Amino acid sequence: TEGKDGASAAENTPPQVPQGKQGERSSVFYSAGQFFFEYLVVVSLKKMPDGRYEPKITYQFPKRENLLKGQKEEEERLLQAIPLFCFPDGNNWAPTTEFTSETFSFVLTNVDGSRKIGYCRRLLPSGRGVRLPEVFCIISCLGCFGLFSKILDEVEKRRQISMAVIYPFMQGLRESPFPAPGKTVTIKSFIPESGTELIELTRPVDAHLEHVEFQALLQRLSPHLILHIFASAMLERRLIFLAEELSVLSQCIHAVAALLYPFTWAHTYIPVLPECLLDTVCCPTPFMVGIQMRHLERVLEQPMEEALIVDLCEGKIIRAVGDEEEILPGKLQNEILISLNRHNNNNNVHTSEQVNALVSEAFVQFFVRLVGHYGSHIKWGRSGSGSFQERNFCKAITSKSCRRLVKKFVKTNMFSLFIEEAEKSRIPQEGNG
């Protein structure tokens, strides 16, 4: 599924999950052993009296009963939002005989800040004559795009036989524990005329990269432009990405957000923006959104604050603030460029895992060089709580260009959340208990 495995996200108020030390992630996002998914829903296009098509949920597994009032309300909110993100391209649909299936995903945020991810496969059901595409959407709070893409391959294969064959497969999946990183779970599944199949689902060893595909970004943008985008994201500016395919938007925006690791983008984050939410680009607060190219003119007509607008089809920047070249210190910028160009020139790097590791390492090293000394500027009280000494932390940086950037970076939400977490998580010294 290399080509069609895209992951797009849609999320209005992302959970503010501060990340602590490298290697830590939000436990709900990656914990092994819990349910693979909460729901499988099918979203179909229904013709309205005015002739337009509107997305509606036509199938839901499992049906949930015995819910408390609060849970029921939250579930109804979730189920109302899903169709909009399964068909973000608006209501202009017509029955067709040909449609290339595509994979993308979105992220919804609950009131309590917890995340749910919708993994989608949009496909044309088997049959003759003209028909409408439908979306199979798996709702889960686990972030592992490669794994769910493989599950959607199995769903699509069964859909071509009959809806009835999907149900036992999803039931088997629901009864299996989510594997730990690097581990495999095997699902038994019976298909009429084929017999029992064993489906192996393996998680990659490096859990923090299992939701990302840096290759998608490197194929569309030069290393130089990637650095301009990274610098803008680091200072929590407004970023708009344009492409026609949902999978391209989703893969690329996930990749940009992942460049910030071990920090986390903590603002509006909607990698595939539904048409009815286009006025999001007028927000005065930071955002990272993806918009289909057909809406470009409408976007440019909006009364927007300063934003970086990136065309992923042509690999160019349409609109910029103007200072992107100067944000990152020259020496550190060159080190990242050398790493990214090494990837471009090195034909030995083949797998997406190798590319992910190489790119991630270059950006993690950038943060280590820039702010890696933060730990020695947390003052620990007797009660065990820490207090970050911001002035001393900035003064300890000898390079003027690095200090100039860090003084801006410490004011961002992502740095504050990171430090809040660090102030809480003092690791006991060996021998002290």
C-alpha positions in Angstrom: 0.0 0.0 0.0 3.1 2.2 -0.3 1.5 4.6 -2.8 -2.0 5.0 -1.4 -1.2 4.9 2.3 -1.8 8.5 3.4 -2.7 9.8 6.7 -4.6 13.0 7.0 -5.8 14.5 10.2 -8.6 16.8 11.1 -8.6 18.4 14.5 -9.8 21.7 15.7 -8.4 21.8 19.2 -5.6 19.3 19.5 -5.0 17.7 22.9 -2.3 19.5 24.7 -0.2 16.4 25.4 3.2 17.6 26.5 6.0 15.3 25.6 8.7 14.6 28.2 12.0 13.0 27.4 12.7 11.7 24.0 11.0 8.3 23.6 8.0 9.2 25.8 4.7 9.7 24.1 1.2 10.1 25.2 0.3 6.6 26.6 -3.2 6.6 25.2 -1.8 7.0 21.7 0.5 4.1 21.8 -0.4 1.7 24.6 -0.2 -2.0 23.8 -2.9 -4.5 24.9 -6.0 -2.3 24.5 -8.7 -2.6 21.8 -7.5 -2.0 18.2 -10.5 0.1 17.5 -13.8 1.4 18.9 -16.0 1.5 15.8 -16.1 0.6 12.1 -18.5 2.9 10.3 -19.5 3.0 6.6 -20.3 6.5 5.3 -22.3 6.6 2.1 -23.5 9.5 -0.1 -27.3 10.0 0.1 -29.1 12.1 -2.5 -31.0 15.0 -1.0 -34.2 16.6 -2.4 -32.2 19.5 -3.9 -30.1 16.9 -5.9 -26.9 17.3 -3.9 -25.3 14.3 -2.2 -24.7 14.3 1.6 -22.5 11.9 3.5 -24.4 9.7 6.1 -23.4 6.8 8.3 -25.1 3.7 6.9 -23.4 1.0 9.0 -21.9 0.9 12.4 -20.1 -1.9 14.2 -20.4 -2.6 17.1 -23.7 -1.0 18.0 -23.2 0.5 21.5 -25.8 0.0 24.2 -25.9 0.5 27.9 -24.1 3.9 27.7 -24.4 6.5 30.4 -26.0 9.8 29.4 -22.6 11.7 29.1 -21.1 8.8 27.1 -24.1 8.8 24.8 -23.8 12.5 24.1 -20.1 12.3 23.4 -20.7 9.3 21.1 -23.4 11.2 19.2 -21.1 14.2 18.7 -18.4 11.9 17.4 -20.8 10.1 15.0 -22.1 13.5 13.7 -18.5 14.7 12.9 -17.3 11.6 11.1 -19.2 12.0 7.7 -17.9 15.5 7.3 -14.3 14.3 7.5 -14.9 11.2 5.4 -16.0 13.4 2.5 -14.2 16.8 3.1 -14.4 17.7 -0.6 -18.0 19.0 -0.4 -21.2 17.9 -2.0 -20.3 17.8 -5.7 -20.5 14.1 -6.4 -21.9 12.1 -9.3 -22.2 8.4 -9.7 -19.3 6.9 -11.6 -17.9 3.6 -12.9 -14.2 4.3 -12.1 -12.7 5.5 -8.8 -9.2 4.9 -7.5 -9.5 4.0 -3.8 -7.6 6.2 -1.4 -6.4 6.0 2.2 -6.4 9.0 4.6 -7.2 9.7 8.2 -8.3 12.5 10.5 -8.0 13.3 14.2 -10.9 14.4 16.4 -10.3 15.8 19.9 -12.7 15.2 22.8 -13.6 17.8 25.4 -11.2 16.2 27.8 -8.3 16.5 25.3 -8.2 12.8 24.4 -7.8 11.9 20.8 -9.6 9.7 18.4 -8.3 8.9 15.0 -10.4 8.0 12.0 -8.6 5.8 9.5 -10.4 6.0 6.1 -10.5 4.0 2.9 -12.6 5.6 0.2 -13.6 3.1 -2.5 -16.1 2.2 -5.2 -18.2 -0.8 -4.1 -18.2 -3.7 -6.5 -21.0 -3.9 -9.0 -22.1 -2.9 -12.5 -23.0 0.5 -13.9 -22.6 3.8 -12.2 -22.4 4.0 -8.4 -21.1 6.3 -5.7 -18.0 5.9 -3.6 -18.3 5.0 0.1 -15.9 5.3 3.0 -14.9 2.6 5.5 -13.8 4.5 8.6 -12.2 2.8 11.6 -12.2 4.9 14.8 -9.4 4.2 17.2 -7.4 6.1 19.8 -4.2 4.3 18.6 -1.8 6.1 16.3 -0.3 3.6 13.8 -1.1 4.4 10.2 0.8 1.6 8.5 -1.0 -1.0 10.6 -4.5 0.4 10.0 -3.8 0.8 6.3 -3.2 -3.0 6.2 -6.4 -3.6 8.1 -8.3 -1.4 5.5 -6.7 -3.5 2.7 -8.4 -6.6 4.3 -11.7 -4.7 4.7 -11.6 -3.6 1.0 -10.9 -7.2 -0.1 -13.9 -8.4 1.8 -16.1 -5.6 0.6 -15.7 -6.9 -2.9 -17.2 -10.2 -1.8 -19.9 -9.0 0.6 -20.5 -6.7 3.6 -21.3 -9.9 5.7 -17.7 -11.1 5.4 -16.3 -7.9 7.0 -18.2 -8.4 10.3 -16.4 -11.6 11.5 -13.0 -10.1 10.5 -13.6 -6.9 12.5 -14.9 -9.0 15.4 -11.7 -11.1 15.4 -9.7 -7.9 15.4 -11.7 -6.4 18.2 -11.0 -9.4 20.4 -7.2 -9.2 19.7 -4.9 -7.1 21.9 -3.0 -4.2 20.3 0.6 -5.4 19.9 3.6 -3.7 21.6 6.2 -2.0 19.3 8.1 -4.6 17.2 5.5 -7.3 18.1 3.0 -9.1 15.8 -0.6 -10.2 16.4 -2.2 -12.9 14.1 -5.9 -12.8 13.3 -7.7 -15.8 11.9 -10.3 -15.0 9.3 -12.6 -17.2 7.2 -13.4 -16.1 3.6 -16.0 -18.2 1.6 -14.3 -20.2 -1.1 -10.8 -19.3 0.2 -11.0 -20.9 3.6 -9.3 -19.6 6.8 -6.6 -17.0 6.3 -4.0 -15.9 8.9 -3.4 -12.2 8.8 -0.3 -10.9 10.6 -0.2 -7.4 11.8 3.2 -6.1 13.0 4.0 -2.8 14.6 7.3 -1.1 13.8 10.0 -1.1 16.5 10.2 2.7 16.7 6.8 3.7 18.0 7.3 7.5 17.6 7.7 7.1 13.8 4.9 4.7 13.1 2.5 7.5 12.0 4.8 9.2 9.7 6.2 9.1 6.1 9.0 11.6 5.6 9.5 10.3 2.1 6.2 12.0 1.0 7.6 15.4 2.0 11.1 14.9 0.4 9.5 13.8 -2.9 7.5 17.1 -3.1 9.7 19.8 -1.5 13.4 20.7 -1.6 15.3 20.4 1.6 15.6 24.2 1.6 11.8 24.7 1.5 11.3 22.0 4.2 13.6 24.0 6.5 11.6 27.2 5.8 8.4 25.3 6.8 10.1 23.7 9.8 11.3 27.2 11.1 7.7 28.6 10.7 6.2 25.6 12.5 8.8 25.9 15.3 7.7 29.6 15.9 4.0 28.4 15.8 3.0 30.5 12.8 0.0 29.9 10.5 0.7 27.2 7.8 -1.5 26.3 4.8 -0.7 23.3 2.6 -2.3 22.8 -0.8 -2.7 19.6 -2.9 -5.5 17.9 -4.7 -5.2 14.3 -3.2 -6.3 13.8 0.4 -3.5 11.3 0.9 -0.8 13.8 -0.2 -2.1 16.5 2.1 -2.3 14.1 5.0 1.1 12.4 4.6 2.9 15.7 4.2 1.3 17.5 7.1 1.8 14.6 9.5 5.5 14.7 8.4 5.8 18.4 9.1 4.3 18.0 12.6 6.6 15.0 13.2 9.7 17.2 12.4 9.0 19.0 15.7 9.6 15.8 17.8 10.2 15.7 20.8 8.0 18.8 20.9 4.3 18.6 19.9 2.2 21.0 17.8 -0.4 22.2 20.2 -2.7 24.4 18.1 -5.4 23.9 15.4 -4.3 21.0 13.2 -6.5 19.9 10.3 -4.6 18.1 7.5 -7.7 17.8 5.4 -9.9 20.8 5.9 -13.6 20.1 5.0 -14.9 22.7 2.5 -17.4 24.1 5.0 -14.6 25.0 7.4 -12.5 27.0 4.9 -12.9 30.2 7.0 -10.5 28.5 9.5 -7.7 30.3 7.6 -9.0 33.6 9.0 -8.1 32.6 12.5 -5.6 34.9 14.3 -4.2 32.0 16.2 -1.6 29.5 14.9 -2.8 26.6 12.7 -1.6 23.9 10.4 -4.2 23.0 7.7 -4.4 21.2 4.4 -6.7 22.4 1.7 -7.6 20.9 -1.7 -6.0 22.8 -4.6 -9.5 23.5 -6.2 -10.2 25.9 -3.3 -7.0 28.0 -3.8 -8.8 31.1 -5.1 -11.3 31.1 -2.3 -8.4 30.8 0.2 -6.5 33.7 -1.3 -9.7 35.9 -1.1 -10.0 35.4 2.6 -9.0 38.2 5.0 -6.0 36.3 6.4 -3.3 37.3 8.8 0.3 36.5 7.8 0.6 32.9 6.8 3.0 30.5 4.9 1.1 28.9 2.0 2.8 25.8 0.5 1.9 24.3 -2.9 2.7 20.6 -2.6 1.9 19.9 -6.3 4.5 22.3 -7.7 6.8 22.1 -4.7 6.9 25.8 -4.1 5.8 28.5 -1.6 3.0 30.7 -2.8 3.0 33.2 0.1 5.5 33.8 2.8 6.1 36.1 5.8 9.5 37.0 4.3 12.0 36.2 7.1 12.0 32.4 6.7 15.6 32.3 5.5 16.9 34.1 8.7 15.0 32.2 11.4 17.4 29.2 11.9 21.1 29.7 12.9 23.2 29.2 9.7 25.5 26.5 11.1 22.7 24.3 12.5 20.7 24.9 9.3 23.6 23.7 7.2 24.0 20.5 9.3 20.3 19.6 8.6 20.7 20.4 4.9 23.7 18.1 4.7 21.7 15.3 6.3 18.7 15.8 4.0 20.9 16.1 0.8 22.8 13.0 1.9 19.5 11.2 1.8 18.7 12.6 -1.7 22.1 11.6 -3.1 22.4 8.2 -1.3 20.9 5.5 -3.3 21.5 3.0 -0.6 18.7 4.3 1.6 15.7 2.4 0.3 13.1 1.7 2.9 10.7 4.3 4.4 11.9 3.2 7.9 15.5 4.1 7.0 14.4 7.5 5.6 12.3 8.1 8.7 15.2 7.4 11.0 17.6 9.5 9.1 15.4 12.6 8.8 14.1 12.3 12.4 17.7 12.0 13.7 18.7 15.2 11.9 16.0 17.3 13.5 16.3 15.7 16.9 20.0 16.6 16.8 19.1 20.2 15.9 17.0 20.4 19.1 19.6 18.7 21.2 22.2 21.3 20.0 19.8 24.2 20.5 18.0 23.5 23.7 19.4 20.2 25.0 20.9 21.9 28.1 17.4 22.6 29.5 17.7 19.8 32.1 20.6 21.6 33.9 18.4 24.7 34.3 15.6 23.1 36.2 15.9 23.9 39.9 14.6 21.1 42.1 12.8 21.9 45.4 12.8 19.5 48.4 9.2 18.5 47.6 10.5 17.1 44.3 8.9 19.7 42.0 11.1 21.6 39.5 11.2 25.2 38.4 12.7 26.1 35.1 15.2 29.0 35.1 14.5 30.6 31.8 16.9 33.5 31.9 19.9 31.4 32.9 19.0 28.9 30.3 19.0 31.5 27.5 22.2 33.2 28.9 24.1 29.9 28.8 23.9 29.9 24.9 27.1 31.4 23.5 26.0 31.8 19.8 24.1 35.0 19.2 22.0 33.6 16.4 21.1 30.5 18.5 20.2 32.7 21.5 18.0 35.0 19.3 16.0 31.9 18.1 15.8 30.3 21.6 14.4 33.6 23.1 11.5 33.2 20.7 11.2 29.5 21.0 10.8 29.6 24.8 7.7 31.7 24.4 5.9 29.0 22.3 3.2 26.7 23.6 5.1 23.6 22.6 8.2 24.6 24.6 6.1 25.6 27.6 4.2 22.2 27.6 7.5 20.3 27.2 9.0 22.2 30.2 5.9 21.7 32.3 6.2 18.0 31.8 10.0 18.1 32.5 9.4 20.0 35.8 7.1 17.1 36.9 9.2 14.2 35.8 12.4 14.1 37.8 13.9 10.7 37.4 15.1 9.3 40.8 18.9 8.8 40.9 20.0 5.2 41.1 20.2 4.1 44.7 17.7 6.7 45.9 14.7 4.4 45.6 
